[in-house]
């Protein structure tokens, strides 16, 4: 596109999900190699990169709701009239009691108790952090399903898309055992991805069908791609905010359909223009078994859905297409449907916890603290949803 830009990866990938650093130089590599090792060298090198970037670039894009200096320097960009963009990936804007990791859902399921004081404290800390970011940056990009702590309008990440590197490896035809179904699940980390639930469901289905189940965790992207080529379809996440995240998109490039679960499957179509939803089997977590059995038994479904997904990602999620939409978003040239008002989103369900357990937790927090301390008093849609749960 002829736009001068630079991608600075200043810290190691915390998920242990190895990608190649193709857009690297000796300074970013030096910075990354000294992360959590020689902190003085790390900060000096990062400061030099920061000053160089301030001189050279007009627009700064930050990923994961974190800037160069943990958002403490955001005021500098505003003074220097730099445009700033914050892309939220993960659960930074998700309510803690909608996040199985922050709740410690395993402990809750064991004794039905939670540390309400800790949850309220985390809620207020995150709320304050997001307010500071929203007041300091020009453009916020997020997924509607995880935007519970947003107060200002943002651009849907579903519009931008997550680019897929189509040059990672070549396609290859191979002979397959037509009677055996090969299912792949790959998680960057084994935690709240649904790996345990997937494993249990597959074990039961293996009593009825000839299934080879491949489960990967923390492997290189190259290894994951190689396994994608050999499978019939993939299992992505049990609590996904989107019908086609990165793993499912990589599978789609090779014509492999995906089963994706999440409570947002009940609502996601209203956030896409008609006919533009990414193709996958996107169902509620409790419908996982039925979706798996349908995909196993229906080869036509696998082929048709795989081909649709393949066409979709090759057209809309190649790097150039994503870059063009991103450039349009930065310049404010997008359709209104992609501009989301978080105060109209009443989706309270989240990640890593089933709906019934979350309802019980919400009721406990409400009984102890009331609606005022739950971090949603400024959001009428979420307040309405919580009160519906409380009054059930």
QUIKADA-V156311 format. One record per run of one state. SS is the DSSP state (helix for helix, strand for strand, loop for the rest). FROM is the first residue (numbers start at 1). LEN is the number of residues. If there is no record, write none. Layout:
SS/FROM/LEN  SS/FROM/LEN
This chain:
loop/1/25  helix/26/8  loop/34/5  helix/39/18  loop/57/2  strand/59/5  loop/64/10  helix/74/6  loop/80/3  strand/83/5  loop/88/8  helix/96/3  strand/99/1  helix/100/4  loop/104/1  helix/105/7  loop/112/4  helix/116/21  loop/137/2  strand/139/4  loop/143/1  helix/144/3  loop/147/7  strand/154/3  helix/157/4  loop/161/3  strand/164/1  loop/165/16  strand/181/7  loop/188/7  helix/195/11  loop/206/5  strand/211/7  loop/218/3  helix/221/10  loop/231/2  strand/233/3  loop/236/10  helix/246/8  loop/254/3  strand/257/5  loop/262/1  helix/263/4  loop/267/1  helix/268/4  loop/272/9  strand/281/3  loop/284/1  helix/285/13  loop/298/1  helix/299/18  loop/317/1  strand/318/1  helix/319/12  loop/331/5  helix/336/3  strand/339/2  loop/341/1  helix/342/3  loop/345/6  strand/351/1  loop/352/3  helix/355/15  loop/370/1  helix/371/3  loop/374/6  helix/380/11  loop/391/2
